[in-house]
Each structure stands twice: as C-alpha cells, then as structure tokens.
Amino acid sequence: MLELYVKSYYVEFIVKNRGGSVDDLLCGKAKYPSFFKMVEQLESYIQAHGKEFGGAFSQFTKRNMASYEKFSFFSHGTGPILQAFYTHDNITYTTKQISDVLKTAKGLFITLSMLLFVVQNKKDMFSTLLMRYKVV
C-alpha cells in the first residue's frame, strides 16, 4: 500500500510534469525508480505556486519514522517480525503502537483518495471527502 501511495504521487507530480509516459510505467515498458529515489524526487519537487511536500514522503525513510521498513516487516512474510512470533511465546504490541499503524493506514487511504479525485477532476467528491474526515 505504501509503495502504491508513493508511486501514485510520483506519477502525478514527477512523471507527468516532466512529460514522461505514464502508460509506459503502467504497462511495464519503463520501470519505476527505487522507492527511496521516488521519495527523494517528491521531496525536492516544488509546485508552481511554491508549495512543497514538506516531509510528507521523507517520513517513510530510515532517517525519519522508517515507515517503509516497518510496513515491510509485515508485508514481506519471512521478516524479523514473523520470525519473532514463532520463536518467542509472548510478543505484544501496545495499543498506542497499533493505533499509530491504523492512523497511518487511514491517512494513506484518505490522501490517496484525494489525489484520485483531483486527477479525475471530481471536485464534488474531493470536497465531500474533506468534510467527512475534516481534513481542512
């Protein structure tokens, strides 16, 4: 999910603005850069009106919250988390840790939906989403 999130923003803000072929990426004729290269390019992107992403993507790197690495523990089956479940009798997560993961996932879904509505020019749905989740 995190990779889809970054790829979506990468296509919209980097590939399209540089005149690249979105179809080539989607059909596999061209390859996406590494996850961290996409994050780096998104963080250095400055929109026409001077706005930046301001760390929204760099939080996924090891220098910050290391979200990519943490999510990978769960999504790539033989990682240290899975090994720990099978070698230790009592592995637990605090309610705060679980809450943080759920809030992150919810935020990714909401902002990815917002991007979709902008790309598809569905302003009414974008506004409804903003009001529903009070993301203003």
C-alpha positions as CSV (number, residue, x, y, z in Angstrom):
1,M,0.0,0.0,0.0
2,L,2.8,2.4,0.8
3,E,4.5,1.7,-2.5
4,L,1.3,2.3,-4.4
5,Y,0.9,5.5,-2.5
6,V,4.3,6.8,-3.4
7,K,4.1,5.6,-7.0
8,S,0.7,7.4,-7.4
9,Y,2.1,10.7,-6.2
10,Y,5.3,10.1,-8.2
11,V,3.4,9.6,-11.4
12,E,1.2,12.6,-10.9
13,F,3.8,15.1,-9.8
14,I,7.1,13.9,-11.3
15,V,6.4,11.8,-14.4
16,K,3.5,14.0,-15.7
17,N,5.3,17.3,-15.0
18,R,8.4,16.1,-16.9
19,G,6.4,14.9,-19.9
20,G,7.1,11.2,-19.2
21,S,4.9,8.4,-20.3
22,V,2.5,7.2,-17.6
23,D,1.4,4.4,-20.0
24,D,5.0,3.1,-20.2
25,L,5.2,2.7,-16.5
26,L,1.7,1.1,-16.2
27,C,2.4,-1.3,-19.0
28,G,5.9,-2.3,-17.7
29,K,7.8,-0.8,-20.6
30,A,9.5,1.6,-18.2
31,K,10.5,0.8,-14.6
32,Y,9.8,2.9,-11.6
33,P,12.8,4.2,-9.7
34,S,13.5,2.7,-6.3
35,F,11.1,3.6,-3.5
36,F,13.6,5.9,-1.9
37,K,14.5,7.6,-5.2
38,M,10.9,8.4,-5.7
39,V,10.6,9.7,-2.2
40,E,13.7,11.9,-2.8
41,Q,12.3,13.3,-6.0
42,L,8.9,14.0,-4.4
43,E,10.6,15.8,-1.5
44,S,12.6,18.0,-3.9
45,Y,9.6,18.8,-6.0
46,I,8.3,22.4,-5.8
47,Q,4.9,23.2,-7.2
48,A,4.4,26.3,-9.5
49,H,2.9,28.3,-6.6
50,G,6.0,27.5,-4.4
51,K,4.4,24.7,-2.3
52,E,6.5,21.7,-1.3
53,F,5.6,18.3,0.3
54,G,7.4,19.3,3.4
55,G,8.5,15.9,4.7
56,A,5.2,14.1,3.8
57,F,7.3,11.5,2.0
58,S,10.6,11.6,3.7
59,Q,8.9,10.3,6.9
60,F,8.9,6.9,5.2
61,T,12.7,6.8,5.2
62,K,15.1,5.4,7.9
63,R,16.2,9.0,8.7
64,N,12.7,9.8,10.0
65,M,9.9,7.4,11.0
66,A,11.2,4.5,8.9
67,S,7.6,3.6,8.0
68,Y,8.6,1.8,4.8
69,E,10.9,-0.6,6.8
70,K,8.2,-1.1,9.5
71,F,5.5,-1.9,7.0
72,S,7.9,-4.2,5.1
73,F,8.3,-6.3,8.2
74,F,4.6,-7.2,7.9
75,S,4.2,-7.4,4.1
76,H,7.3,-9.5,3.3
77,G,6.4,-12.7,5.1
78,T,9.8,-14.0,6.3
79,G,11.0,-10.9,8.1
80,P,12.0,-10.4,11.7
81,I,8.5,-9.8,12.9
82,L,7.2,-13.2,11.6
83,Q,10.3,-14.9,13.0
84,A,9.8,-13.4,16.4
85,F,6.2,-14.6,16.5
86,Y,7.4,-18.2,16.0
87,T,10.4,-18.1,18.4
88,H,9.0,-16.2,21.4
89,D,6.0,-17.1,23.5
90,N,4.9,-13.6,24.3
91,I,5.1,-10.9,21.6
92,T,2.8,-8.0,22.1
93,Y,2.1,-4.5,20.8
94,T,0.9,-1.6,22.8
95,T,-2.4,0.0,22.0
96,K,-0.5,3.1,21.0
97,Q,1.6,1.1,18.5
98,I,-1.5,-0.5,17.0
99,S,-3.3,2.9,16.9
100,D,-0.3,4.6,15.2
101,V,-0.3,1.9,12.4
102,L,-4.1,2.2,11.9
103,K,-3.9,6.0,11.8
104,T,-1.1,5.9,9.3
105,A,-3.0,3.5,7.0
106,K,-6.2,5.6,7.3
107,G,-4.3,8.7,6.4
108,L,-2.7,7.0,3.4
109,F,-6.1,5.8,2.1
110,I,-7.7,9.3,2.6
111,T,-4.9,11.2,0.9
112,L,-4.6,8.7,-1.9
113,S,-8.4,9.1,-2.5
114,M,-7.9,12.8,-2.5
115,L,-5.3,12.5,-5.2
116,L,-7.6,10.3,-7.3
117,F,-10.4,12.8,-7.1
118,V,-8.1,15.6,-8.2
119,V,-6.6,13.6,-11.1
120,Q,-10.1,12.7,-12.2
121,N,-11.4,16.2,-11.7
122,K,-14.1,15.1,-9.3
123,K,-14.2,18.3,-7.1
124,D,-17.5,17.4,-5.5
125,M,-16.2,14.1,-4.3
126,F,-13.0,15.7,-3.1
127,S,-15.0,18.3,-1.1
128,T,-17.2,15.6,0.4
129,L,-14.1,13.6,1.5
130,L,-12.6,16.7,3.1
131,M,-15.8,17.5,5.0
132,R,-16.3,13.8,6.0
133,Y,-12.9,13.5,7.6
134,K,-12.4,17.2,8.5
135,V,-9.0,17.3,6.7
136,V,-9.2,21.1,6.5
